[in-house]
């Protein structure tokens, strides 16, 4: 459970840091979190969860924006 919590914190912190500059390129976001050992499947599920929960939305294909 600690590992999962750590991954969630890594994903959240990276998104917040990238979103501070505006729209977030999904591939840039992936490049930032993948060295932490997060699988692409987990990352894609996380992005989908952020969109469906309203934390972020996709203003155009391949980009996220903080809601």
C-alpha positions in Angstrom: 0.0 0.0 0.0 2.9 2.4 0.7 4.2 1.8 -2.8 0.8 2.6 -4.3 0.5 5.7 -2.2 4.0 6.7 -3.3 3.1 6.3 -6.9 -0.1 8.4 -6.4 2.0 11.1 -4.8 4.5 11.0 -7.6 1.8 11.3 -10.2 0.0 14.1 -8.4 3.1 16.1 -7.7 4.3 15.8 -11.3 1.0 16.8 -12.7 0.8 19.8 -10.4 4.3 21.0 -11.3 3.6 20.6 -15.1 0.1 22.2 -14.8 1.5 25.3 -13.2 2.9 26.3 -16.6 -0.4 25.6 -18.4 -1.6 22.7 -20.5 0.2 19.4 -19.8 1.5 17.3 -22.7 0.6 13.7 -21.8 3.9 12.3 -23.2 5.9 14.9 -21.2 4.0 13.9 -18.1 4.7 10.2 -18.8 8.4 11.0 -19.3 8.5 12.7 -16.0 6.9 9.9 -14.0 8.2 6.8 -15.8 11.6 6.8 -14.1 9.8 6.3 -10.8 8.8 2.8 -11.9 5.2 3.5 -12.8 3.9 1.3 -15.6 2.4 2.8 -18.7 -0.9 0.9 -17.9 -1.0 2.4 -14.4 -0.2 5.9 -15.8 -3.0 5.6 -18.5 -5.5 4.5 -15.8 -4.4 7.4 -13.6 -4.9 9.9 -16.4 -8.4 8.4 -17.2 -9.3 8.6 -13.5 -8.2 12.3 -13.3 -10.5 13.1 -16.3 -13.5 11.1 -15.0 -13.2 12.5 -11.5 -13.0 16.1 -12.7 -9.4 16.8 -11.5 -8.4 17.4 -15.1 -9.9 17.7 -18.6 -8.5 17.2 -22.1 -8.8 20.5 -24.0 -7.3 18.8 -27.1 -5.9 15.4 -27.9 -2.8 14.5 -26.0 -3.0 17.3 -23.5 -4.5 17.8 -20.0 -5.5 20.9 -18.2 -6.2 21.2 -14.5 -9.9 21.7 -13.8 
